[in-house]
């Protein structure tokens, strides 16, 4: 059966992300693997992935407080109750890769304090340690995000390179909430702009027809104002999930706007990053 991995680094951000992960698992009817990192020894300026203490145990569950919290919460839910498995692991020993090989992993969920000065660095470290190792989507849950449902997912891409597998995955996710799924088109750097008529034809004939999700929409971004991408997606399009493909097209622009330039100006929302 498919599972969601929750990264537990014993931080408040991990606990916050895990609560949404449980709701998501209940909606998708998948199981949960709570992956406990060893307790970290951090210097004043460090956060997240460095100076790990030796691994506690590679196979034995450690019955963390977060595990107990999830078990209590799942029993309050009247519907599907996911199996929750708790494991401790280390990036150093290749545990995550083995874990993914032995389980059908749908995605990995990681909590993050988006207001830290090094937040963008921590996202890149998470991408290197998680996304690149097991090649499944990585969802970043910001610490200030307080919702437990998704109503409007926005996938930023160049429509000419819009991956149908990615859109099908998103449509399955959107179905759980009957959410709107929006493909926000902006032409990749160096490529000619698409006229609206051409974009609508590609969207209708090559994307929408093959997906069959009734709430799939196209939005043409104003490509003359790339600096406003985040504002348009979050403030104007009301996105409550931003979807990107790692290092493709507009990835660096949007993540820099989100974590470095404008995070405090908008309500931070989760980001779902697909492997390239």
C-alpha positions as a Markdown table, in Angstrom:
| # | Residue | x | y | z |
|---|---|---|---|---|
| 1 | Unk | 0.0 | 0.0 | 0.0 |
| 2 | Unk | 1.2 | 3.5 | -0.7 |
| 3 | Unk | 2.7 | 5.6 | 2.1 |
| 4 | Unk | 3.6 | 9.1 | 3.0 |
| 5 | Unk | 6.9 | 9.7 | 4.7 |
| 6 | Unk | 7.0 | 12.4 | 7.4 |
| 7 | Unk | 10.4 | 13.7 | 8.3 |
| 8 | Unk | 10.6 | 14.2 | 12.1 |
| 9 | Unk | 13.7 | 16.2 | 13.2 |
| 10 | Unk | 12.0 | 16.7 | 16.6 |
| 11 | Unk | 11.2 | 20.4 | 15.9 |
| 12 | Unk | 7.9 | 22.2 | 16.3 |
| 13 | Unk | 7.9 | 22.5 | 12.5 |
| 14 | Unk | 7.9 | 18.7 | 12.2 |
| 15 | Unk | 5.0 | 18.4 | 14.5 |
| 16 | Unk | 3.1 | 21.1 | 12.6 |
| 17 | Unk | 3.7 | 19.4 | 9.3 |
| 18 | Unk | 2.8 | 16.0 | 10.6 |
| 19 | Unk | -0.7 | 17.1 | 11.6 |
| 20 | Unk | -1.4 | 18.0 | 8.0 |
| 21 | Unk | 0.3 | 14.9 | 6.7 |
| 22 | Unk | -2.2 | 12.8 | 8.8 |
| 23 | Unk | -5.2 | 14.6 | 7.3 |
| 24 | Unk | -3.7 | 14.1 | 3.8 |
| 25 | Unk | -3.1 | 10.4 | 4.5 |
| 26 | Unk | -6.7 | 10.0 | 5.7 |
| 27 | Unk | -8.0 | 11.7 | 2.6 |
| 28 | Unk | -5.8 | 9.7 | 0.2 |
| 29 | Unk | -6.2 | 6.5 | 2.1 |
| 30 | Unk | -2.5 | 5.8 | 2.4 |
| 31 | Unk | -0.3 | 4.8 | 5.3 |
| 32 | Unk | 2.3 | 6.9 | 7.1 |
| 33 | Unk | 6.0 | 6.3 | 7.8 |
| 34 | Unk | 7.3 | 8.6 | 10.6 |
| 35 | Unk | 11.0 | 8.9 | 9.8 |
| 36 | Unk | 12.8 | 10.0 | 12.9 |
| 37 | Unk | 16.1 | 11.7 | 12.5 |
| 38 | Unk | 18.7 | 11.4 | 15.2 |
| 39 | Unk | 18.6 | 14.3 | 17.7 |
| 40 | Unk | 20.8 | 17.1 | 16.2 |
| 41 | Unk | 23.6 | 18.9 | 17.8 |
| 42 | Unk | 23.3 | 22.4 | 16.4 |
| 43 | Unk | 25.5 | 25.5 | 16.7 |
| 44 | Unk | 23.8 | 28.9 | 17.2 |
| 45 | Unk | 23.5 | 29.6 | 13.5 |
| 46 | Unk | 22.7 | 26.1 | 12.2 |
| 47 | Unk | 19.3 | 24.5 | 11.6 |
| 48 | Unk | 18.1 | 21.3 | 10.1 |
| 49 | Unk | 20.6 | 18.9 | 8.6 |
| 50 | Unk | 24.2 | 19.3 | 9.9 |
| 51 | Unk | 26.2 | 17.8 | 12.7 |
| 52 | Unk | 24.0 | 14.7 | 13.3 |
| 53 | Unk | 24.8 | 12.7 | 16.4 |
| 54 | Unk | 25.4 | 9.0 | 15.8 |
| 55 | Unk | 22.4 | 7.0 | 14.8 |
| 56 | Unk | 20.3 | 5.7 | 17.8 |
| 57 | Unk | 18.9 | 2.6 | 16.0 |
| 58 | Unk | 18.4 | 1.7 | 12.4 |
| 59 | Unk | 15.4 | -0.6 | 12.9 |
| 60 | Unk | 13.7 | -0.1 | 16.3 |
| 61 | Unk | 10.9 | 2.4 | 16.7 |
| 62 | Unk | 11.6 | 4.9 | 19.4 |
| 63 | Unk | 8.0 | 5.7 | 20.3 |
| 64 | Unk | 8.3 | 9.4 | 20.0 |
| 65 | Unk | 5.9 | 12.0 | 21.4 |
| 66 | Unk | 4.9 | 12.8 | 17.8 |
| 67 | Unk | 4.0 | 9.2 | 17.2 |
| 68 | Unk | 1.7 | 9.1 | 20.2 |
| 69 | Unk | 0.1 | 12.4 | 19.1 |
| 70 | Unk | -0.6 | 11.0 | 15.6 |
| 71 | Unk | -2.0 | 7.8 | 17.0 |
| 72 | Unk | -4.4 | 9.7 | 19.2 |
| 73 | Unk | -5.5 | 12.0 | 16.4 |
| 74 | Unk | -6.1 | 9.2 | 13.9 |
| 75 | Unk | -8.5 | 7.4 | 16.3 |
| 76 | Unk | -10.6 | 10.6 | 16.5 |
| 77 | Unk | -11.2 | 10.5 | 12.7 |
| 78 | Unk | -14.4 | 8.6 | 11.7 |
| 79 | Unk | -13.1 | 7.5 | 8.3 |
| 80 | Unk | -9.9 | 5.8 | 7.1 |
| 81 | Unk | -7.3 | 5.2 | 9.7 |
| 82 | Unk | -3.8 | 4.9 | 8.2 |
| 83 | Unk | -1.3 | 2.4 | 9.6 |
| 84 | Unk | 1.5 | 4.6 | 11.2 |
| 85 | Unk | 5.0 | 3.1 | 11.3 |
| 86 | Unk | 7.8 | 4.8 | 13.1 |
| 87 | Unk | 11.4 | 4.3 | 12.2 |
| 88 | Unk | 14.7 | 6.0 | 13.0 |
| 89 | Unk | 17.1 | 6.6 | 10.2 |
| 90 | Unk | 20.2 | 8.5 | 9.1 |
| 91 | Unk | 20.9 | 10.0 | 5.7 |
| 92 | Unk | 24.5 | 8.9 | 6.1 |
| 93 | Unk | 23.7 | 5.1 | 6.0 |
| 94 | Unk | 21.4 | 5.2 | 3.0 |
| 95 | Unk | 18.4 | 4.3 | 5.1 |
| 96 | Unk | 16.0 | 6.6 | 3.2 |
| 97 | Unk | 16.9 | 4.9 | -0.1 |
| 98 | Unk | 16.3 | 1.5 | 1.4 |
| 99 | Unk | 13.0 | 2.7 | 2.9 |
| 100 | Unk | 11.8 | 3.9 | -0.4 |
| 101 | Unk | 12.8 | 0.7 | -2.2 |
| 102 | Unk | 10.8 | -1.4 | 0.4 |
| 103 | Unk | 7.7 | 0.8 | 0.3 |
| 104 | Unk | 5.6 | 2.4 | -2.3 |
| 105 | Unk | 6.2 | 6.1 | -1.3 |
| 106 | Unk | 3.7 | 8.7 | -2.6 |
| 107 | Unk | 5.5 | 11.7 | -1.2 |
| 108 | Unk | 7.8 | 13.1 | 1.5 |
| 109 | Unk | 6.6 | 15.8 | 3.9 |
| 110 | Unk | 9.0 | 18.2 | 5.6 |
| 111 | Unk | 8.2 | 21.1 | 8.0 |
| 112 | Unk | 10.1 | 24.3 | 7.7 |
| 113 | Unk | 10.5 | 27.6 | 9.5 |
| 114 | Unk | 10.2 | 29.8 | 6.4 |
| 115 | Unk | 11.2 | 33.0 | 8.2 |
| 116 | Unk | 14.7 | 31.9 | 9.1 |
| 117 | Unk | 17.4 | 33.8 | 7.2 |
| 118 | Unk | 18.7 | 30.4 | 5.9 |
| 119 | Unk | 15.3 | 29.1 | 4.9 |
| 120 | Unk | 16.2 | 28.8 | 1.2 |
| 121 | Unk | 19.4 | 27.0 | 2.0 |
| 122 | Unk | 17.4 | 24.5 | 4.1 |
| 123 | Unk | 15.0 | 23.9 | 1.3 |
| 124 | Unk | 17.9 | 23.2 | -1.1 |
| 125 | Unk | 19.4 | 20.8 | 1.5 |
| 126 | Unk | 16.0 | 19.1 | 1.8 |
| 127 | Unk | 15.9 | 18.7 | -1.9 |
| 128 | Unk | 19.4 | 17.2 | -2.0 |
| 129 | Unk | 18.8 | 14.8 | 0.9 |
| 130 | Unk | 15.2 | 13.8 | 0.1 |
| 131 | Unk | 14.0 | 14.6 | -3.5 |
| 132 | Unk | 17.2 | 13.6 | -5.2 |
| 133 | Unk | 17.6 | 10.4 | -3.3 |
| 134 | Unk | 14.2 | 8.7 | -3.7 |
| 135 | Unk | 12.7 | 10.6 | -6.7 |
| 136 | Unk | 9.3 | 11.2 | -5.2 |
| 137 | Unk | 7.6 | 14.6 | -4.7 |
| 138 | Unk | 8.6 | 16.7 | -1.6 |
| 139 | Unk | 6.1 | 18.8 | 0.2 |
| 140 | Unk | 7.4 | 21.7 | 2.3 |
| 141 | Unk | 5.0 | 22.8 | 5.0 |
| 142 | Unk | 5.7 | 26.4 | 6.3 |
| 143 | Unk | 5.4 | 26.8 | 10.0 |
| 144 | Unk | 2.9 | 29.7 | 9.8 |
| 145 | Unk | 0.5 | 27.8 | 7.6 |
| 146 | Unk | -2.6 | 26.9 | 9.7 |
| 147 | Unk | -5.0 | 25.3 | 7.2 |
| 148 | Unk | -5.7 | 21.5 | 7.0 |
| 149 | Unk | -7.2 | 21.4 | 3.5 |
| 150 | Unk | -6.3 | 22.4 | 0.0 |
| 151 | Unk | -8.8 | 24.4 | -2.2 |
| 152 | Unk | -6.7 | 25.8 | -5.0 |
| 153 | Unk | -3.5 | 24.2 | -6.3 |
| 154 | Unk | -1.4 | 26.2 | -8.8 |
| 155 | Unk | 1.3 | 24.5 | -10.9 |
| 156 | Unk | 3.7 | 27.0 | -12.4 |
| 157 | Unk | 5.2 | 25.7 | -15.7 |
| 158 | Unk | 5.6 | 26.4 | -19.4 |
| 159 | Unk | 2.5 | 24.7 | -20.9 |
| 160 | Unk | 4.6 | 23.3 | -23.8 |
| 161 | Unk | 6.5 | 21.2 | -21.2 |
| 162 | Unk | 3.7 | 20.5 | -18.8 |
| 163 | Unk | 4.2 | 16.9 | -17.6 |
| 164 | Unk | 1.1 | 14.8 | -17.9 |
| 165 | Unk | 2.2 | 12.5 | -15.1 |
| 166 | Unk | 2.7 | 15.5 | -12.8 |
| 167 | Unk | -0.8 | 16.8 | -13.7 |
| 168 | Unk | -2.4 | 13.4 | -13.1 |
| 169 | Unk | -0.7 | 13.2 | -9.7 |
| 170 | Unk | -2.0 | 16.6 | -8.9 |
| 171 | Unk | -5.5 | 15.8 | -10.1 |
| 172 | Unk | -5.6 | 12.8 | -7.8 |
| 173 | Unk | -4.6 | 15.1 | -4.9 |
| 174 | Unk | -7.1 | 17.7 | -5.9 |
| 175 | Unk | -9.9 | 15.2 | -6.0 |
| 176 | Unk | -9.6 | 14.6 | -2.3 |
| 177 | Unk | -10.8 | 18.1 | -1.6 |
| 178 | Unk | -12.7 | 18.7 | -4.8 |
| 179 | Unk | -10.1 | 21.5 | -5.2 |
| 180 | Unk | -9.4 | 23.7 | -8.2 |
| 181 | Unk | -6.2 | 22.7 | -10.1 |
| 182 | Unk | -4.7 | 25.6 | -12.1 |
| 183 | Unk | -1.9 | 25.4 | -14.6 |
| 184 | Unk | -0.2 | 28.8 | -14.5 |
| 185 | Unk | 1.7 | 29.2 | -17.8 |
| 186 | Unk | 4.7 | 31.4 | -18.2 |
| 187 | Unk | 7.1 | 30.9 | -21.1 |
| 188 | Unk | 10.5 | 29.5 | -20.2 |
| 189 | Unk | 13.4 | 31.9 | -20.6 |
| 190 | Unk | 14.6 | 32.1 | -24.2 |
| 191 | Unk | 11.5 | 30.6 | -25.7 |
| 192 | Unk | 8.9 | 32.6 | -27.7 |
| 193 | Unk | 5.8 | 33.7 | -25.9 |
| 194 | Unk | 2.6 | 31.7 | -26.5 |
| 195 | Unk | -0.5 | 33.5 | -27.7 |
| 196 | Unk | -3.6 | 32.9 | -25.7 |
| 197 | Unk | -5.4 | 31.1 | -28.5 |
| 198 | Unk | -2.4 | 28.8 | -29.0 |
| 199 | Unk | -2.1 | 28.1 | -25.2 |
| 200 | Unk | -5.8 | 27.3 | -24.9 |
| 201 | Unk | -5.6 | 24.9 | -27.8 |
| 202 | Unk | -2.6 | 23.1 | -26.3 |
| 203 | Unk | -4.3 | 23.0 | -22.9 |
| 204 | Unk | -7.6 | 21.7 | -24.2 |
| 205 | Unk | -6.3 | 19.1 | -26.7 |
| 206 | Unk | -3.1 | 17.9 | -25.0 |
| 207 | Unk | -3.6 | 18.4 | -21.3 |
| 208 | Unk | -7.2 | 18.6 | -20.2 |
| 209 | Unk | -8.5 | 15.9 | -22.5 |
| 210 | Unk | -5.9 | 13.5 | -21.2 |
| 211 | Unk | -6.5 | 14.3 | -17.5 |
| 212 | Unk | -10.3 | 14.4 | -17.3 |
| 213 | Unk | -10.5 | 16.5 | -14.1 |
| 214 | Unk | -13.5 | 18.8 | -14.1 |
| 215 | Unk | -11.8 | 21.5 | -12.1 |
| 216 | Unk | -8.6 | 21.8 | -14.2 |
| 217 | Unk | -8.0 | 25.4 | -15.4 |
| 218 | Unk | -5.4 | 27.4 | -17.4 |
| 219 | Unk | -4.1 | 30.8 | -16.3 |
| 220 | Unk | -1.9 | 32.8 | -18.5 |
| 221 | Unk | 0.5 | 34.8 | -16.4 |
| 222 | Unk | 1.6 | 38.3 | -17.4 |
| 223 | Unk | 5.0 | 37.3 | -18.8 |
| 224 | Unk | 6.2 | 40.9 | -18.9 |
| 225 | Unk | 6.3 | 41.1 | -15.1 |
| 226 | Unk | 8.2 | 38.1 | -13.8 |
| 227 | Unk | 9.0 | 39.9 | -10.5 |
| 228 | Unk | 5.3 | 39.7 | -9.5 |
| 229 | Unk | 4.9 | 35.9 | -10.0 |
| 230 | Unk | 4.6 | 35.1 | -6.3 |
| 231 | Unk | 2.1 | 37.9 | -5.7 |
| 232 | Unk | 0.0 | 36.8 | -8.6 |
| 233 | Unk | -0.1 | 33.1 | -7.5 |
| 234 | Unk | -0.7 | 33.6 | -3.8 |
| 235 | Unk | -2.5 | 37.0 | -3.5 |
| 236 | Unk | -4.5 | 37.1 | -6.7 |
| 237 | Unk | -4.9 | 33.5 | -7.7 |
| 238 | Unk | -5.4 | 32.5 | -4.1 |
| 239 | Unk | -3.1 | 29.5 | -4.3 |
| 240 | Unk | -2.9 | 27.4 | -1.1 |
| 241 | Unk | -0.5 | 25.0 | -2.7 |
| 242 | Unk | 2.4 | 26.0 | -5.1 |
| 243 | Unk | 3.6 | 23.3 | -7.4 |
| 244 | Unk | 7.0 | 23.4 | -9.1 |
| 245 | Unk | 9.4 | 21.0 | -10.8 |
| 246 | Unk | 12.9 | 21.1 | -9.3 |
| 247 | Unk | 15.3 | 23.4 | -11.2 |
| 248 | Unk | 12.8 | 23.7 | -14.2 |
| 249 | Unk | 11.9 | 26.9 | -15.8 |
| 250 | Unk | 10.7 | 29.3 | -13.0 |
| 251 | Unk | 11.9 | 27.3 | -10.0 |
| 252 | Unk | 14.7 | 29.5 | -8.8 |
| 253 | Unk | 12.8 | 32.7 | -9.4 |
| 254 | Unk | 9.8 | 31.6 | -7.3 |
| 255 | Unk | 11.7 | 30.0 | -4.5 |
| 256 | Unk | 13.9 | 33.0 | -4.1 |
| 257 | Unk | 10.9 | 35.3 | -4.0 |
| 258 | Unk | 9.2 | 33.0 | -1.5 |
| 259 | Unk | 12.0 | 32.4 | 1.0 |
| 260 | Unk | 14.3 | 35.4 | 0.5 |
| 261 | Unk | 12.4 | 38.5 | -0.8 |
| 262 | Unk | 8.7 | 38.4 | -0.1 |
| 263 | Unk | 7.9 | 35.7 | 2.4 |
| 264 | Unk | 6.8 | 38.2 | 5.0 |
| 265 | Unk | 4.6 | 40.0 | 2.5 |
| 266 | Unk | 2.2 | 37.1 | 1.8 |
| 267 | Unk | 0.6 | 34.2 | 3.6 |
| 268 | Unk | 3.1 | 31.4 | 3.1 |
| 269 | Unk | 1.5 | 28.3 | 1.7 |
| 270 | Unk | 2.9 | 24.7 | 1.2 |
| 271 | Unk | 5.1 | 24.0 | -1.8 |
| 272 | Unk | 5.1 | 20.7 | -3.6 |
| 273 | Unk | 8.3 | 20.1 | -5.5 |
| 274 | Unk | 8.5 | 17.3 | -8.1 |
| 275 | Unk | 11.8 | 15.7 | -9.1 |
| 276 | Unk | 13.2 | 16.9 | -12.5 |
